[in-house]
Amino acid sequence: MLALSGWLALLVGCVEYDTGARHAAASTRQAALSLATEADHAEVAGWAHEMRAWFALTTGDYRGVIAAAQAGAETAQHHGVAVQLAAQEAKAWARIGDRRQVEVALDKGRRLLEGMPYPENLDNHFVVDPAKFGFYAMDCYRLVGEDKLARTLAEEVLRAGTDFDGTERSPMRNAEARVTLGVTAAREGDLEQALIMGERALEGDRQSVPSLIMTSRELAAEMRRRYNSEPAAQDYLARLHALAEQRPGFMPR
């Protein structure tokens, strides 16, 4: 019963954070960790640490991400969540700018993933989808300037996340893949394609606003750096700013 309550608290905390209830999400996450400790349930505890890493990542506390990821990995090293913790750590190192540690963390995650059986139910939010590791790597390579590799991974994320009829199975992953394609296009001097991808990323009914703001901020930085005088770029920046104002605490420092 304690473990089931912990799983439920984790799920509620994720929904709260995605919908902007930061303080409620933090309290719910802590409740999940307390339940895991009382039940001696390493997997629930690992996901509670993963949530802390995610919260820290989207608010710009990159050292906090690393601390949470390492604490979670120590607690749940034999569970699938350890793969996602390694990916979160890699994302933090990428934002700090330490390329070597990015590769160390990604390699750790890949090794863990290779040693685990393929999950039976990918619809379970707390099951690590092997395809998602490429999505995390995409984020890292975009940040460290490996544009060709980031673009290849983004195209694969979109292919895997879209059905044959165009229905999007993974709309939030697809949105971040489009941001990646927008960033790489901007760096190559293709403002039109950058804007198309940036605008498409902001569309859709299902959004993880904290993550979308975090990644779109990188495209915004490229727009300001390269196209600040372009009216179309200014329109995109204004739309992104309006989205960020809805969730002011999520704009990384």
Secondary structure, 3 states (H helix, E strand, C coil): CHHHHHHHHHHHHHHHHHCCCHHHHHHHHHHHHHHHHHHCCHHHHHHHHHHHHHHHHHCCCHHHHHHHHHHHHHHCCCCCHHHHHHHHHHHHHHHHCCHHHHHHHHHHHHHHHHCCCCCCCCCCCCCCCCCHHHHHHHHHHHHCCCHHHHHHHHHHHHHHCECCCCCECCHHHHHHHHHHHHHHHHHCCCHHHHHHHHHHHCCCCCCCHHHHHHHHHHHHHHHHHHHCCCHHHHHHHHHHHHHHHHCHHHCCC
